[in-house]
Amino acid sequence: MRSAKPHPVSKSSRDAAPARPFPPYDARRYVVSQSVGHQIVNLMTLMRRELETRMAAVGLTDAQWKPLWMLDSGRADTGNEMARCLEMDAGAVTRLLDRLEAKGLLERTRSEADRRVVRLQLTPAGKAAAVQVPHVLASVNNDFLQGFSEAEWLQLRALIERMSANGAALLAARSAA
């Protein structure tokens, strides 16, 4: 009776190549195109270009749709809140609001409770423009997610949220120091 040939021995985890250290980036072998940060910036550039094109098709510029959407969604209703949310200088926001008001998209009203506060409100034309924004945002996002499963989309969101939390923690630690 012939003896059976032994099965080839698979390498144990001890014999395998050492695991790549994490985090994966090493300054000596750093390749920008493989950097997650670089890839995210490239993705944002592509998305922003597509978004600008589609917003232009509904008559809105990049500078216009953000404040209109913020007003419509209730995220900001004063110039100061708008500046904070958009991370812009208050003077730049004032000039932007001047242009939106001149186009008939919003109006300013002084608060009766505190005359120093100026409330922003969409005009009917501003409201009509603002309701287009979520449709455009959704269509751009959906087109960039073509071929993704729901599980992949959820995983992508979770990973981005983790990276964002790491970044927020770094900034908080730095400002606390």
PEJO-V245995 format. One line per field, one symbol per residue. psi: psi as a letter, one per 30 degrees, with the letter a starting at -180 (. if undefined). Layout:
psi->???
//
This chain:
psi->kkkkkkkkkkklfeflkkkklklfkkffgkjefgkeeeeeeeeeeeeeeeeeeeeefggklefeeeeeeeeefgfkgleeeeeeefhlkeeeeeeeeeeeeefgfllkkkkfejffkjkkkkleeeeeeeffefeeeeeeeeefgkfkleeeeeeeeeeeeeeeeeeeeeeeeeff.
//
